[in-house]
Structures are given as structure tokens and as C-alpha cells.
Amino acid sequence: MRPDTWRTWPPGTRVVVRRRRDDLPPGAATGTLQGGEPPFTDVLGEVLAVDDAGLTVRTRRGDVHVPAADVVRAKVVPPPPVRPRRDDGTP
């Protein structure tokens, strides 16, 4: 998959986007950070909007804007698994 394929995704597409973290100290854009922390993080959710500046994804924790320059990898993923209902009928 081409790295910029995300630019063609319509709203509602479920995706995972690997992005550069936005809380990195200067010069820490590659490699592993002190303490073994990775310099990347994943954003999983549904696409809300895509433009030249990047994309916005609705996650369980809220909407996340990922700047185009921070996208490392991105792909479409299947819908979340359906959780079985409990015996008493509550979800």
C-alpha cells in the first residue's frame, strides 16, 4: 500500500494510523527513546475528515487530528468484533 493512500479514504472508513508522537523532545524523531519508549503511536478509529493538512480520526477517547507529516503508516481495518451478550440480556 502506498504511504499516502490515506488521502483517498472517505469519512466513516475504519482505520489504524501509525504516527510520530507529538510529545517528543527535539531530535528524537527516530529510534527508541530513553526508557525504551517508541517514538510512534497508533490511532484507531473512523475517519472524520481528510485534507492536505492531514486526517481526523474519531477514536474511543475522542477526535484526533494527525498532521500529514506525522503519518508513518496507515491502513483500513475491519469492523470491531461484536461482543457476545451476557446471559441476563445486558450488553
C-alpha positions in Angstrom: 0.0 0.0 0.0 1.3 3.4 -0.9 2.1 5.6 2.1 -0.3 8.4 1.0 -3.3 6.1 0.3 -5.0 7.6 3.4 -5.6 10.7 1.4 -8.3 8.8 -0.6 -10.3 7.5 2.4 -13.9 8.6 2.7 -15.4 9.6 6.1 -16.6 6.5 8.0 -13.7 4.3 7.0 -12.3 2.4 10.0 -8.5 2.7 10.0 -5.4 2.5 12.1 -2.7 5.2 11.6 0.8 4.9 12.9 2.0 8.4 13.6 5.0 10.2 15.1 4.3 11.2 18.6 3.7 14.9 19.1 5.2 14.9 22.6 8.8 14.0 21.6 11.8 16.2 22.6 13.6 17.8 19.6 15.8 15.4 17.7 14.0 12.3 18.9 12.1 11.6 15.7 13.7 8.2 15.1 14.9 5.3 17.2 13.8 4.3 20.7 13.5 6.9 23.4 15.1 6.7 26.8 13.5 4.0 28.9 12.5 2.0 25.7 9.6 4.2 24.7 8.8 4.1 21.0 8.7 7.3 19.0 5.4 6.3 17.4 1.8 5.7 18.5 -1.2 4.3 16.8 -4.6 5.9 16.2 -7.5 3.5 15.7 -11.0 4.7 14.7 -13.2 6.1 12.0 -12.1 8.7 9.6 -14.0 12.0 10.0 -12.1 14.2 7.5 -9.2 14.1 5.2 -7.4 17.1 3.6 -4.0 18.3 2.6 -3.1 19.1 6.2 -3.8 15.5 7.4 -6.7 13.5 8.7 -9.0 13.5 11.7 -10.0 10.1 13.2 -12.7 9.5 15.8 -11.3 7.2 18.5 -12.9 5.8 21.7 -11.2 8.7 23.5 -12.2 11.5 21.2 -11.3 13.0 17.9 -7.6 13.0 16.9 -6.1 15.2 14.2 -3.0 13.6 12.6 -0.9 16.0 10.6 0.1 14.7 7.2 3.8 15.0 8.0 3.4 12.7 11.1 1.7 9.8 9.2 4.2 6.9 9.1 1.8 4.1 8.0 -1.9 3.8 7.6 -4.3 1.0 6.7 -8.0 0.2 6.6 -9.1 -2.3 9.2 -12.2 -4.5 9.7 -15.1 -3.5 12.0 -14.6 -4.2 15.7 -15.6 -7.6 16.8 -19.1 -8.0 18.2 -19.1 -8.8 21.9 -21.4 -11.6 22.9 -24.4 -10.7 25.0 -24.4 -11.7 28.6 -26.8 -14.4 29.8 -29.0 -11.9 31.6 -29.6 -10.0 28.4 -27.4 -6.9 29.2 -24.7 -5.9 26.9 
